[in-house]
C-alpha cells in the first residue's frame, strides 16, 4: 500500500452509483473513497453496500487505495455500514465528523472485531478521520492519539464552513485559518494531513487551491470531481525543475560542508541545514513516486 505522503489525491464518490465508480477508477487518483454518508441517499444505502466488494477489488486491480466512508457510529446505519465495509476488505475506513479520541477507540475496537471474525491481518485496516467541524479541527492531535490505525486525517470543506457559519466561496478565504491550523496540528501529531476538497467545477480553481496547499505543507488533497485528479496529482508531484534545483541545493551544501563552511550560497539563497533537509526530502519523494509510476 502507498505510504501516506505518496497518496496525493483522495477522490470522493457516491456509494450506489456504479458508473461513478468507473469514473473514479479511471481518474488516476491515488486513493478512492466510496461514500455511504452524504453522497448516498438513505434509500440507496442497501444497494451501495452490495457494490462495495466489487469496488474494493477494482481498486486492488488498479493498485489504488480503497477507502469506504461509513455513517456516524452512533447511528444504526454506521454499524451496518462497517459490517458491510469490512466484509469487502478495504484499506481504509473513513469516519465523518471526527472530533474525539473516544470515537476512534470505539471504531478501532469494532474493526479489530471484524478483522478477527473475517481472518484479516491484525491492524491491516486504517482509520481516516474526516475532520469537518470546528471541534474536529482543533482536536486533531487528540483524535490521532485515539488509534494507532490513524496515519492520515482529512480536512472537511462544506460541513466545516457550515459549522463555522461561514460563507462559502471559490477563493476559500473562509477556510484559510482552518487549513493552516490543520496542517500544523497534523504534523505535530505525526500524521499526514489531507487538504479539503475543492468543490467547485473549474479545474483552474482546483489547481490554484492545491498549489497554495502544497506551499503550506500539504502533500495530499481530497477532491470530488474525477476530472481534477490528474491536474492535482501533477501539483503534488515534484517537477523536473524542482528536482534539479533541490539537487543543486544538496550538492552546494555538501560541498560547503566539505570545505568546513556552515552554509552554502546557491542561486542567491543561503542554504542551512533545514533547507538542505527539505531539498533531500523532495528528491527522495520524487524518486519514490517515479518508481511507483514505473511499476
C-alpha positions, 0 to 999 in steps of 0.5 A: 500500500502507498505510504501516506505522503505518496497518496496525493489525491483522495477522490470522493464518490457516491456509494450506489452509483456504479458508473461513478465508480468507473469514473473514479477508477479511471481518474488516476487518483491515488486513493478512492473513497466510496461514500455511504454518508452524504453522497448516498441517499438513505434509500440507496444505502442497501444497494451501495453496500452490495457494490462495495466488494466489487469496488474494493477489488477494482481498486486492488486491480488498479493498485489504488487505495480503497477507502469506504466512508461509513455513517456516524457510529452512533447511528444504526446505519454506521454499524451496518455500514462497517459490517458491510465495509469490512466484509469487502476488505478495504484499506481504509475506513473513513469516519465523518465528523471526527472530533474525539479520541473516544470515537476512534477507540470505539471504531478501532475496537469494532474493526479489530472485531471484524478483522478477527471474525473475517481472518484479516491481518491484525491492524491491516485496516486504517482509520481516516478521520474526516475532520469537518467541524470546528471541534474536529479541527482543533482536536486533531492531535487528540483524535490521532492519539485515539488509534494507532490505525490513524496515519492520515486525517482529512480536512472537511470543506462544506460541513466545516464552513457550515459549522463555522457559519461561514460563507462559502466561496471559490477563493476559500478565504473562509477556510484559510485559518482552518487549513493552516491550523490543520496542517500544523496540528497534523504534523505535530501529531505525526500524521499526514494531513489531507487538504479539503476538497475543492468543490467547485467545477473549474479545474483552474480553481482546483489547481490554484487551491492545491498549489497554495496547499502544497506551499503550506505543507500539504502533500495530499488533497481530497477532491470530488470531481474525477476530472481534477485528479490528474491536474492535482496529482501533477501539483503534488508531484515534484517537477523536473525543475524542482528536482534539479534545483533541490539537487543543486541545493544538496550538492552546494551544501555538501560541498560547503560542508566539505570545505568546513563552511556552515552554509552554502550560497546557491542561486542567491539563497543561503542554504542551512541545514533545514533547507538542505533537509527539505531539498533531500526530502523532495528528491527522495519523494520524487524518486519514490513516486517515479518508481511507483509510476514505473511499476 
